Amino acid sequence: RPIIVWFRDDQRLADNPALSHAVSSGCPVVCVYVYDAEPRHGRSLGAAARWWLHESLRELDRALRSLGGSLVLLSGAERETIEAFASAVEAVEVCWNRRYSAAQRQTDASIKSALEAKGVLVSTFNGHLLREPWKVTTREGQPFQVFGAYWRAARLGFSPEPPQPAPDGLPFYSLPERARTLAVDLIDLKLQPHAPDWAAGLRETWTCGENGAQQQLQHFLAHVLDGYAASRDAPAHDGTSKLSPYLRFGNISVRQIWYAALATAQSESIPGEHLHRFQDELGWREFSYHLLFHFPPLHEVNFRRQFDAMPWRHDAQALRAWQRGKTGYPVVDAGMRELWRTGWMHNRARMVVASFLIKHLLIDWREGESWFWDTLVDADEANNPAGWQWVAGSGADAAPYFRIFNPVLQGQKFDARGDYVRRWVPELSRLPDVSIHAPWLAAPAQLEAASVRLGETYPFPVVDHPQARMRALAAFDALRGGA
Ligand code: FAD
């Protein structure tokens, strides 16, 4: 009787504890993925993430075939589907790597008890994080709410488990007929866009799957890690790892990245500041999962409940201008267009565009979170809402609400030569550096020489910065007054 490995956000062969466990048991191994388009609990995947998933599942199947196995695709509600499949193959055991949102944990717990009630063993593992969220607590046994304290406690006396290699091969297993009838083809999952096919930019940008993740990691180690602490803040530079979508889908494990960065820093004598800064970012990911695990649905509820009284505006036109990268603020528009084209946005730009939506437009952070959820290939249950709440000021250890980014100064500071704006907002590309971040301040002759006609080829600002800033501060003051 076989063991089922249920792949979820761990779409890789190397350092996959559930897969290693199954292979080491000596039983036949069946690898499955269940796609539930509309889960009863929890979130449906956004469009960009569905695109990634399609590519990633294809690559996983290819990799499993090279070991003598394959990936069985199933579709439907997770609990019923896994139970039916386990019965059809008469599985002795089902194993998986753990997930962390309340909805996912509830689903997994109910599947575990249903299987165990039928005499099927269930084994679960940590394949996603350096540390399980419940293993890091304050002295009083409480979850942390401040990153610095969390990260110090998480690292104290702790070294992550070294990553495990991929198995050499999979014991052969032929699916019985009644299990085969449950399987579907990848194309049947309808994960890819068609009519219109908007994914050209995604295809140009990414090589999905485990091999793609390894290539990206090698590029990062060879060309980016040495200098990361300085280069990570410039959106025009290739200055960060771009590993986020691979981590999101588990095409690579955080342990693999952790150890590879450590080994490269040692062998290449890379100054500690770069390694440590990079490790801290991985720490922010751990912290987001800590929050996701311990606190109410992060994408729905303000972590600081006094933000429930925030007088958000409903402004469909302004929201649309933001989504389409047509706010009239070049660095904001560059970020939003990078997102639309590639499914990814630089972290500095994420902070600037989020601040703009929340503070300049006074639109609820949940609107922005949900747009990111639909358009990011790395859209993550933990990092996305935690990032939005951090910018909004409503999150744990968040930036204070009254810190309002000036989008012109942010552009001038982090994109001093305007390269990022020129790449993503080509209609401004001929403006000189001095006016590229504030075209409405350019002299008429400059605009004419650059073929920029404000209001025609590029919009006027949707809001005036000083006025928007005052409005946001007044809203916050009212909130504090009412709290
Ligand atoms: P690197 O700088 O190379 O960092 C390495 C890894 O560390 C990242 O891949 C990521 O897993 C983790 N990381 C880095 N910064 C953060 C952070 N601030 N918080 C949590 N983890 C971090 N990240 C996502 O993975 N998915 C999201 O949906 C997401 N949404 C965000 C929304 C907002 C409004 C903000 C401000 C940030 C968001 N982030 C999100 C965090 C961060 O912007 C991205 O992780 C990062 O830009 C990914 O690029 P990278 O892999 O090159 O990062």
Residues whose N, C-alpha, C, O or C-beta is under 5 A from the ligand:
A	BS01	FAD	T240 S241 K242 L243 S244 L247 E281 L282 W284 R285 S288 M345 H346 N347 R350 M351 A354 D378 A379 D380 N383 N384 G387 W388
